[in-house]
Amino acid sequence: MLTTPPPVTDPADLRRTFGCFPSGVAALCALGYDGVPVGMAVSSFTSVSLAPPLVSACVQDTSSTWPRLRARDRIGVSILAEGHEDACIALSRKQGDRFAGVGWDATTDGAVFVHGSTAWLDCVVHDEVAAGDHTIVVFRIEGALADTGIEPLVFHGSKFRPLAIG
């Protein structure tokens, strides 16, 4: 008979548990009002709906980047690819230039996309839902481009790992 799992009392234990589930990594990016790109990396990204076309990401409530992105008309979602480990780390920095060494382009609407990504989604914020210490942001996809020949960046067990195809 299965034993009931113990109560969650330590956030570090829960983080290790969450690390058992592999995830892709996405970059949420846009041009700031000053023309300088603003962006962040997220691993809690998922598809939501085909009709209408929706995706979601979870953003920590203490993020100082999300309010700056939220204020923009368009947000580029780049599904990071194998080899984007350094870009992911850069986009996760708390301080400094997050785009140092990260190749990117912007649309005329201000969405910013990371070069070499496996997919790009041109998005607008559709809805936001408070959820614990995070906000679930639902994006409506206005345009999409994918290169299925590029393998995605996978994060599992607090490490970047190659996608094993066999």
PyMOL commands that place a pseudoatom at each C-alpha (Angstrom):
pseudoatom trace, name=CA, resn=MET, resi=1, chain=A, elem=C, hetatm=0, pos=[0.000, 0.000, 0.000]
pseudoatom trace, name=CA, resn=LEU, resi=2, chain=A, elem=C, hetatm=0, pos=[1.250, 3.493, -0.857]
pseudoatom trace, name=CA, resn=THR, resi=3, chain=A, elem=C, hetatm=0, pos=[2.254, 5.713, 2.029]
pseudoatom trace, name=CA, resn=THR, resi=4, chain=A, elem=C, hetatm=0, pos=[0.794, 9.205, 2.009]
pseudoatom trace, name=CA, resn=PRO, resi=5, chain=A, elem=C, hetatm=0, pos=[3.503, 11.735, 1.117]
pseudoatom trace, name=CA, resn=PRO, resi=6, chain=A, elem=C, hetatm=0, pos=[4.567, 13.931, 4.055]
pseudoatom trace, name=CA, resn=PRO, resi=7, chain=A, elem=C, hetatm=0, pos=[3.379, 17.543, 4.302]
pseudoatom trace, name=CA, resn=VAL, resi=8, chain=A, elem=C, hetatm=0, pos=[5.414, 20.160, 2.475]
pseudoatom trace, name=CA, resn=THR, resi=9, chain=A, elem=C, hetatm=0, pos=[7.320, 22.187, 5.057]
pseudoatom trace, name=CA, resn=ASP, resi=10, chain=A, elem=C, hetatm=0, pos=[10.526, 23.157, 3.255]
pseudoatom trace, name=CA, resn=PRO, resi=11, chain=A, elem=C, hetatm=0, pos=[10.425, 25.133, -0.022]
pseudoatom trace, name=CA, resn=ALA, resi=12, chain=A, elem=C, hetatm=0, pos=[13.811, 23.635, -0.979]
pseudoatom trace, name=CA, resn=ASP, resi=13, chain=A, elem=C, hetatm=0, pos=[12.304, 20.122, -0.799]
pseudoatom trace, name=CA, resn=LEU, resi=14, chain=A, elem=C, hetatm=0, pos=[9.400, 21.228, -2.962]
pseudoatom trace, name=CA, resn=ARG, resi=15, chain=A, elem=C, hetatm=0, pos=[11.798, 22.803, -5.491]
pseudoatom trace, name=CA, resn=ARG, resi=16, chain=A, elem=C, hetatm=0, pos=[13.671, 19.469, -5.706]
pseudoatom trace, name=CA, resn=THR, resi=17, chain=A, elem=C, hetatm=0, pos=[10.344, 17.703, -6.243]
pseudoatom trace, name=CA, resn=PHE, resi=18, chain=A, elem=C, hetatm=0, pos=[9.380, 20.136, -9.012]
pseudoatom trace, name=CA, resn=GLY, resi=19, chain=A, elem=C, hetatm=0, pos=[12.816, 19.447, -10.551]
pseudoatom trace, name=CA, resn=CYS, resi=20, chain=A, elem=C, hetatm=0, pos=[11.682, 15.876, -11.268]
pseudoatom trace, name=CA, resn=PHE, resi=21, chain=A, elem=C, hetatm=0, pos=[9.526, 17.233, -14.084]
pseudoatom trace, name=CA, resn=PRO, resi=22, chain=A, elem=C, hetatm=0, pos=[11.508, 18.307, -17.173]
pseudoatom trace, name=CA, resn=SER, resi=23, chain=A, elem=C, hetatm=0, pos=[10.503, 21.573, -18.809]
pseudoatom trace, name=CA, resn=GLY, resi=24, chain=A, elem=C, hetatm=0, pos=[11.420, 23.674, -21.756]
pseudoatom trace, name=CA, resn=VAL, resi=25, chain=A, elem=C, hetatm=0, pos=[12.654, 27.207, -21.306]
pseudoatom trace, name=CA, resn=ALA, resi=26, chain=A, elem=C, hetatm=0, pos=[11.123, 30.290, -22.863]
pseudoatom trace, name=CA, resn=ALA, resi=27, chain=A, elem=C, hetatm=0, pos=[12.283, 33.900, -23.011]
pseudoatom trace, name=CA, resn=LEU, resi=28, chain=A, elem=C, hetatm=0, pos=[9.665, 36.647, -22.620]
pseudoatom trace, name=CA, resn=CYS, resi=29, chain=A, elem=C, hetatm=0, pos=[11.053, 39.819, -24.224]
pseudoatom trace, name=CA, resn=ALA, resi=30, chain=A, elem=C, hetatm=0, pos=[10.021, 43.233, -25.535]
pseudoatom trace, name=CA, resn=LEU, resi=31, chain=A, elem=C, hetatm=0, pos=[11.539, 46.599, -26.302]
pseudoatom trace, name=CA, resn=GLY, resi=32, chain=A, elem=C, hetatm=0, pos=[11.327, 48.994, -23.377]
pseudoatom trace, name=CA, resn=TYR, resi=33, chain=A, elem=C, hetatm=0, pos=[10.130, 52.572, -23.837]
pseudoatom trace, name=CA, resn=ASP, resi=34, chain=A, elem=C, hetatm=0, pos=[13.789, 53.587, -24.223]
pseudoatom trace, name=CA, resn=GLY, resi=35, chain=A, elem=C, hetatm=0, pos=[14.337, 51.112, -27.086]
pseudoatom trace, name=CA, resn=VAL, resi=36, chain=A, elem=C, hetatm=0, pos=[16.442, 48.809, -24.895]
pseudoatom trace, name=CA, resn=PRO, resi=37, chain=A, elem=C, hetatm=0, pos=[15.260, 45.177, -24.728]
pseudoatom trace, name=CA, resn=VAL, resi=38, chain=A, elem=C, hetatm=0, pos=[13.684, 43.880, -21.530]
pseudoatom trace, name=CA, resn=GLY, resi=39, chain=A, elem=C, hetatm=0, pos=[13.412, 40.160, -20.947]
pseudoatom trace, name=CA, resn=MET, resi=40, chain=A, elem=C, hetatm=0, pos=[13.293, 37.216, -18.629]
pseudoatom trace, name=CA, resn=ALA, resi=41, chain=A, elem=C, hetatm=0, pos=[13.613, 33.435, -18.814]
pseudoatom trace, name=CA, resn=VAL, resi=42, chain=A, elem=C, hetatm=0, pos=[10.787, 31.185, -17.606]
pseudoatom trace, name=CA, resn=SER, resi=43, chain=A, elem=C, hetatm=0, pos=[10.577, 27.421, -17.279]
pseudoatom trace, name=CA, resn=SER, resi=44, chain=A, elem=C, hetatm=0, pos=[6.914, 27.351, -16.292]
pseudoatom trace, name=CA, resn=PHE, resi=45, chain=A, elem=C, hetatm=0, pos=[5.599, 27.788, -19.828]
pseudoatom trace, name=CA, resn=THR, resi=46, chain=A, elem=C, hetatm=0, pos=[2.868, 25.743, -21.504]
pseudoatom trace, name=CA, resn=SER, resi=47, chain=A, elem=C, hetatm=0, pos=[0.345, 25.679, -24.311]
pseudoatom trace, name=CA, resn=VAL, resi=48, chain=A, elem=C, hetatm=0, pos=[-3.231, 26.416, -23.241]
pseudoatom trace, name=CA, resn=SER, resi=49, chain=A, elem=C, hetatm=0, pos=[-5.572, 26.492, -26.241]
pseudoatom trace, name=CA, resn=LEU, resi=50, chain=A, elem=C, hetatm=0, pos=[-5.622, 26.210, -30.037]
pseudoatom trace, name=CA, resn=ALA, resi=51, chain=A, elem=C, hetatm=0, pos=[-8.840, 28.218, -30.486]
pseudoatom trace, name=CA, resn=PRO, resi=52, chain=A, elem=C, hetatm=0, pos=[-8.194, 30.883, -29.482]
pseudoatom trace, name=CA, resn=PRO, resi=53, chain=A, elem=C, hetatm=0, pos=[-4.410, 30.413, -29.651]
pseudoatom trace, name=CA, resn=LEU, resi=54, chain=A, elem=C, hetatm=0, pos=[-3.193, 30.776, -26.049]
pseudoatom trace, name=CA, resn=VAL, resi=55, chain=A, elem=C, hetatm=0, pos=[-0.067, 29.947, -24.030]
pseudoatom trace, name=CA, resn=SER, resi=56, chain=A, elem=C, hetatm=0, pos=[0.809, 30.681, -20.407]
pseudoatom trace, name=CA, resn=ALA, resi=57, chain=A, elem=C, hetatm=0, pos=[3.787, 31.367, -18.188]
pseudoatom trace, name=CA, resn=CYS, resi=58, chain=A, elem=C, hetatm=0, pos=[4.085, 31.731, -14.434]
pseudoatom trace, name=CA, resn=VAL, resi=59, chain=A, elem=C, hetatm=0, pos=[5.858, 34.853, -13.193]
pseudoatom trace, name=CA, resn=GLN, resi=60, chain=A, elem=C, hetatm=0, pos=[7.030, 35.370, -9.621]
pseudoatom trace, name=CA, resn=ASP, resi=61, chain=A, elem=C, hetatm=0, pos=[5.183, 38.230, -7.895]
pseudoatom trace, name=CA, resn=THR, resi=62, chain=A, elem=C, hetatm=0, pos=[8.479, 39.761, -6.760]
pseudoatom trace, name=CA, resn=SER, resi=63, chain=A, elem=C, hetatm=0, pos=[9.729, 40.093, -10.353]
pseudoatom trace, name=CA, resn=SER, resi=64, chain=A, elem=C, hetatm=0, pos=[10.854, 43.614, -11.194]
pseudoatom trace, name=CA, resn=THR, resi=65, chain=A, elem=C, hetatm=0, pos=[11.007, 42.673, -14.890]
pseudoatom trace, name=CA, resn=TRP, resi=66, chain=A, elem=C, hetatm=0, pos=[7.413, 41.549, -15.387]
pseudoatom trace, name=CA, resn=PRO, resi=67, chain=A, elem=C, hetatm=0, pos=[5.821, 44.967, -14.707]
pseudoatom trace, name=CA, resn=ARG, resi=68, chain=A, elem=C, hetatm=0, pos=[8.103, 46.479, -17.376]
pseudoatom trace, name=CA, resn=LEU, resi=69, chain=A, elem=C, hetatm=0, pos=[7.173, 43.750, -19.877]
pseudoatom trace, name=CA, resn=ARG, resi=70, chain=A, elem=C, hetatm=0, pos=[3.488, 43.855, -18.923]
pseudoatom trace, name=CA, resn=ALA, resi=71, chain=A, elem=C, hetatm=0, pos=[3.318, 47.516, -19.933]
pseudoatom trace, name=CA, resn=ARG, resi=72, chain=A, elem=C, hetatm=0, pos=[4.312, 46.739, -23.535]
pseudoatom trace, name=CA, resn=ASP, resi=73, chain=A, elem=C, hetatm=0, pos=[1.848, 46.148, -26.387]
pseudoatom trace, name=CA, resn=ARG, resi=74, chain=A, elem=C, hetatm=0, pos=[3.625, 43.055, -27.733]
pseudoatom trace, name=CA, resn=ILE, resi=75, chain=A, elem=C, hetatm=0, pos=[5.787, 40.456, -26.039]
pseudoatom trace, name=CA, resn=GLY, resi=76, chain=A, elem=C, hetatm=0, pos=[7.982, 38.046, -27.947]
pseudoatom trace, name=CA, resn=VAL, resi=77, chain=A, elem=C, hetatm=0, pos=[8.099, 34.513, -26.598]
pseudoatom trace, name=CA, resn=SER, resi=78, chain=A, elem=C, hetatm=0, pos=[11.173, 32.620, -27.781]
pseudoatom trace, name=CA, resn=ILE, resi=79, chain=A, elem=C, hetatm=0, pos=[11.287, 28.881, -27.120]
pseudoatom trace, name=CA, resn=LEU, resi=80, chain=A, elem=C, hetatm=0, pos=[14.977, 28.508, -26.358]
pseudoatom trace, name=CA, resn=ALA, resi=81, chain=A, elem=C, hetatm=0, pos=[17.005, 25.851, -28.156]
pseudoatom trace, name=CA, resn=GLU, resi=82, chain=A, elem=C, hetatm=0, pos=[19.864, 23.532, -27.263]
pseudoatom trace, name=CA, resn=GLY, resi=83, chain=A, elem=C, hetatm=0, pos=[22.937, 25.719, -27.030]
pseudoatom trace, name=CA, resn=HIS, resi=84, chain=A, elem=C, hetatm=0, pos=[21.002, 28.585, -25.417]
pseudoatom trace, name=CA, resn=GLU, resi=85, chain=A, elem=C, hetatm=0, pos=[22.218, 27.736, -21.904]
pseudoatom trace, name=CA, resn=ASP, resi=86, chain=A, elem=C, hetatm=0, pos=[24.236, 30.979, -21.662]
pseudoatom trace, name=CA, resn=ALA, resi=87, chain=A, elem=C, hetatm=0, pos=[21.315, 33.036, -23.020]
pseudoatom trace, name=CA, resn=CYS, resi=88, chain=A, elem=C, hetatm=0, pos=[19.009, 31.485, -20.433]
pseudoatom trace, name=CA, resn=ILE, resi=89, chain=A, elem=C, hetatm=0, pos=[21.424, 32.273, -17.617]
pseudoatom trace, name=CA, resn=ALA, resi=90, chain=A, elem=C, hetatm=0, pos=[21.884, 35.838, -18.907]
pseudoatom trace, name=CA, resn=LEU, resi=91, chain=A, elem=C, hetatm=0, pos=[18.110, 36.392, -19.132]
pseudoatom trace, name=CA, resn=SER, resi=92, chain=A, elem=C, hetatm=0, pos=[17.774, 35.120, -15.550]
pseudoatom trace, name=CA, resn=ARG, resi=93, chain=A, elem=C, hetatm=0, pos=[20.260, 37.604, -14.051]
pseudoatom trace, name=CA, resn=LYS, resi=94, chain=A, elem=C, hetatm=0, pos=[19.013, 39.820, -11.250]
pseudoatom trace, name=CA, resn=GLN, resi=95, chain=A, elem=C, hetatm=0, pos=[21.347, 42.653, -12.269]
pseudoatom trace, name=CA, resn=GLY, resi=96, chain=A, elem=C, hetatm=0, pos=[23.360, 43.780, -15.258]
pseudoatom trace, name=CA, resn=ASP, resi=97, chain=A, elem=C, hetatm=0, pos=[22.721, 43.609, -18.980]
pseudoatom trace, name=CA, resn=ARG, resi=98, chain=A, elem=C, hetatm=0, pos=[20.577, 40.530, -19.560]
pseudoatom trace, name=CA, resn=PHE, resi=99, chain=A, elem=C, hetatm=0, pos=[21.113, 40.784, -23.320]
pseudoatom trace, name=CA, resn=ALA, resi=100, chain=A, elem=C, hetatm=0, pos=[24.937, 40.886, -23.219]
pseudoatom trace, name=CA, resn=GLY, resi=101, chain=A, elem=C, hetatm=0, pos=[26.008, 38.151, -25.639]
pseudoatom trace, name=CA, resn=VAL, resi=102, chain=A, elem=C, hetatm=0, pos=[22.408, 37.312, -26.598]
pseudoatom trace, name=CA, resn=GLY, resi=103, chain=A, elem=C, hetatm=0, pos=[21.512, 37.799, -30.264]
pseudoatom trace, name=CA, resn=TRP, resi=104, chain=A, elem=C, hetatm=0, pos=[18.057, 39.247, -30.796]
pseudoatom trace, name=CA, resn=ASP, resi=105, chain=A, elem=C, hetatm=0, pos=[15.765, 41.097, -33.188]
pseudoatom trace, name=CA, resn=ALA, resi=106, chain=A, elem=C, hetatm=0, pos=[12.661, 43.187, -32.593]
pseudoatom trace, name=CA, resn=THR, resi=107, chain=A, elem=C, hetatm=0, pos=[9.468, 43.564, -34.588]
pseudoatom trace, name=CA, resn=THR, resi=108, chain=A, elem=C, hetatm=0, pos=[8.037, 46.978, -35.445]
pseudoatom trace, name=CA, resn=ASP, resi=109, chain=A, elem=C, hetatm=0, pos=[5.465, 46.322, -32.679]
pseudoatom trace, name=CA, resn=GLY, resi=110, chain=A, elem=C, hetatm=0, pos=[8.232, 45.891, -30.084]
pseudoatom trace, name=CA, resn=ALA, resi=111, chain=A, elem=C, hetatm=0, pos=[8.269, 42.109, -29.573]
pseudoatom trace, name=CA, resn=VAL, resi=112, chain=A, elem=C, hetatm=0, pos=[11.844, 40.873, -29.102]
pseudoatom trace, name=CA, resn=PHE, resi=113, chain=A, elem=C, hetatm=0, pos=[12.969, 37.409, -30.242]
pseudoatom trace, name=CA, resn=VAL, resi=114, chain=A, elem=C, hetatm=0, pos=[16.156, 35.500, -29.351]
pseudoatom trace, name=CA, resn=HIS, resi=115, chain=A, elem=C, hetatm=0, pos=[18.195, 34.364, -32.384]
pseudoatom trace, name=CA, resn=GLY, resi=116, chain=A, elem=C, hetatm=0, pos=[18.344, 30.616, -32.977]
pseudoatom trace, name=CA, resn=SER, resi=117, chain=A, elem=C, hetatm=0, pos=[15.245, 29.723, -30.968]
pseudoatom trace, name=CA, resn=THR, resi=118, chain=A, elem=C, hetatm=0, pos=[13.171, 26.723, -31.952]
pseudoatom trace, name=CA, resn=ALA, resi=119, chain=A, elem=C, hetatm=0, pos=[9.983, 28.820, -32.046]
pseudoatom trace, name=CA, resn=TRP, resi=120, chain=A, elem=C, hetatm=0, pos=[8.884, 32.448, -31.836]
pseudoatom trace, name=CA, resn=LEU, resi=121, chain=A, elem=C, hetatm=0, pos=[5.453, 33.547, -30.669]
pseudoatom trace, name=CA, resn=ASP, resi=122, chain=A, elem=C, hetatm=0, pos=[4.324, 37.144, -31.121]
pseudoatom trace, name=CA, resn=CYS, resi=123, chain=A, elem=C, hetatm=0, pos=[1.974, 37.673, -28.171]
pseudoatom trace, name=CA, resn=VAL, resi=124, chain=A, elem=C, hetatm=0, pos=[-0.277, 40.059, -26.268]
pseudoatom trace, name=CA, resn=VAL, resi=125, chain=A, elem=C, hetatm=0, pos=[-1.336, 39.627, -22.650]
pseudoatom trace, name=CA, resn=HIS, resi=126, chain=A, elem=C, hetatm=0, pos=[-4.784, 38.018, -22.623]
pseudoatom trace, name=CA, resn=ASP, resi=127, chain=A, elem=C, hetatm=0, pos=[-5.314, 37.498, -18.874]
pseudoatom trace, name=CA, resn=GLU, resi=128, chain=A, elem=C, hetatm=0, pos=[-3.514, 37.308, -15.537]
pseudoatom trace, name=CA, resn=VAL, resi=129, chain=A, elem=C, hetatm=0, pos=[-4.501, 35.084, -12.624]
pseudoatom trace, name=CA, resn=ALA, resi=130, chain=A, elem=C, hetatm=0, pos=[-3.081, 35.381, -9.098]
pseudoatom trace, name=CA, resn=ALA, resi=131, chain=A, elem=C, hetatm=0, pos=[-1.769, 32.012, -7.908]
pseudoatom trace, name=CA, resn=GLY, resi=132, chain=A, elem=C, hetatm=0, pos=[0.140, 31.865, -4.619]
pseudoatom trace, name=CA, resn=ASP, resi=133, chain=A, elem=C, hetatm=0, pos=[3.448, 33.730, -4.924]
pseudoatom trace, name=CA, resn=HIS, resi=134, chain=A, elem=C, hetatm=0, pos=[3.179, 33.802, -8.733]
pseudoatom trace, name=CA, resn=THR, resi=135, chain=A, elem=C, hetatm=0, pos=[0.921, 35.212, -11.419]
pseudoatom trace, name=CA, resn=ILE, resi=136, chain=A, elem=C, hetatm=0, pos=[-0.221, 32.963, -14.238]
pseudoatom trace, name=CA, resn=VAL, resi=137, chain=A, elem=C, hetatm=0, pos=[-0.004, 35.072, -17.378]
pseudoatom trace, name=CA, resn=VAL, resi=138, chain=A, elem=C, hetatm=0, pos=[-2.076, 33.921, -20.345]
pseudoatom trace, name=CA, resn=PHE, resi=139, chain=A, elem=C, hetatm=0, pos=[-0.857, 35.205, -23.707]
pseudoatom trace, name=CA, resn=ARG, resi=140, chain=A, elem=C, hetatm=0, pos=[-2.847, 35.337, -26.946]
pseudoatom trace, name=CA, resn=ILE, resi=141, chain=A, elem=C, hetatm=0, pos=[-0.669, 34.391, -29.909]
pseudoatom trace, name=CA, resn=GLU, resi=142, chain=A, elem=C, hetatm=0, pos=[-0.844, 36.897, -32.764]
pseudoatom trace, name=CA, resn=GLY, resi=143, chain=A, elem=C, hetatm=0, pos=[1.814, 35.214, -34.914]
pseudoatom trace, name=CA, resn=ALA, resi=144, chain=A, elem=C, hetatm=0, pos=[4.071, 32.151, -34.759]
pseudoatom trace, name=CA, resn=LEU, resi=145, chain=A, elem=C, hetatm=0, pos=[7.151, 30.781, -36.469]
pseudoatom trace, name=CA, resn=ALA, resi=146, chain=A, elem=C, hetatm=0, pos=[8.792, 27.434, -35.709]
pseudoatom trace, name=CA, resn=ASP, resi=147, chain=A, elem=C, hetatm=0, pos=[11.830, 25.478, -36.828]
pseudoatom trace, name=CA, resn=THR, resi=148, chain=A, elem=C, hetatm=0, pos=[11.085, 21.876, -35.875]
pseudoatom trace, name=CA, resn=GLY, resi=149, chain=A, elem=C, hetatm=0, pos=[14.622, 20.892, -36.891]
pseudoatom trace, name=CA, resn=ILE, resi=150, chain=A, elem=C, hetatm=0, pos=[16.065, 22.718, -33.878]
pseudoatom trace, name=CA, resn=GLU, resi=151, chain=A, elem=C, hetatm=0, pos=[16.008, 20.827, -30.572]
pseudoatom trace, name=CA, resn=PRO, resi=152, chain=A, elem=C, hetatm=0, pos=[14.625, 22.687, -27.535]
pseudoatom trace, name=CA, resn=LEU, resi=153, chain=A, elem=C, hetatm=0, pos=[16.542, 23.559, -24.387]
pseudoatom trace, name=CA, resn=VAL, resi=154, chain=A, elem=C, hetatm=0, pos=[15.435, 21.196, -21.601]
pseudoatom trace, name=CA, resn=PHE, resi=155, chain=A, elem=C, hetatm=0, pos=[15.722, 21.965, -17.886]
pseudoatom trace, name=CA, resn=HIS, resi=156, chain=A, elem=C, hetatm=0, pos=[15.531, 18.982, -15.508]
pseudoatom trace, name=CA, resn=GLY, resi=157, chain=A, elem=C, hetatm=0, pos=[16.875, 18.406, -12.004]
pseudoatom trace, name=CA, resn=SER, resi=158, chain=A, elem=C, hetatm=0, pos=[18.265, 21.962, -11.866]
pseudoatom trace, name=CA, resn=LYS, resi=159, chain=A, elem=C, hetatm=0, pos=[20.422, 21.283, -14.949]
pseudoatom trace, name=CA, resn=PHE, resi=160, chain=A, elem=C, hetatm=0, pos=[20.220, 21.847, -18.683]
pseudoatom trace, name=CA, resn=ARG, resi=161, chain=A, elem=C, hetatm=0, pos=[20.041, 18.515, -20.470]
pseudoatom trace, name=CA, resn=PRO, resi=162, chain=A, elem=C, hetatm=0, pos=[19.987, 17.389, -24.096]
pseudoatom trace, name=CA, resn=LEU, resi=163, chain=A, elem=C, hetatm=0, pos=[16.766, 15.986, -25.461]
pseudoatom trace, name=CA, resn=ALA, resi=164, chain=A, elem=C, hetatm=0, pos=[17.365, 12.299, -26.080]
pseudoatom trace, name=CA, resn=ILE, resi=165, chain=A, elem=C, hetatm=0, pos=[15.694, 11.169, -29.276]
pseudoatom trace, name=CA, resn=GLY, resi=166, chain=A, elem=C, hetatm=0, pos=[15.797, 7.526, -30.074]
for i in range(1, 166): cmd.bond("trace and resi %d" % i, "trace and resi %d" % (i + 1))
show_as sticks, trace
zoom trace
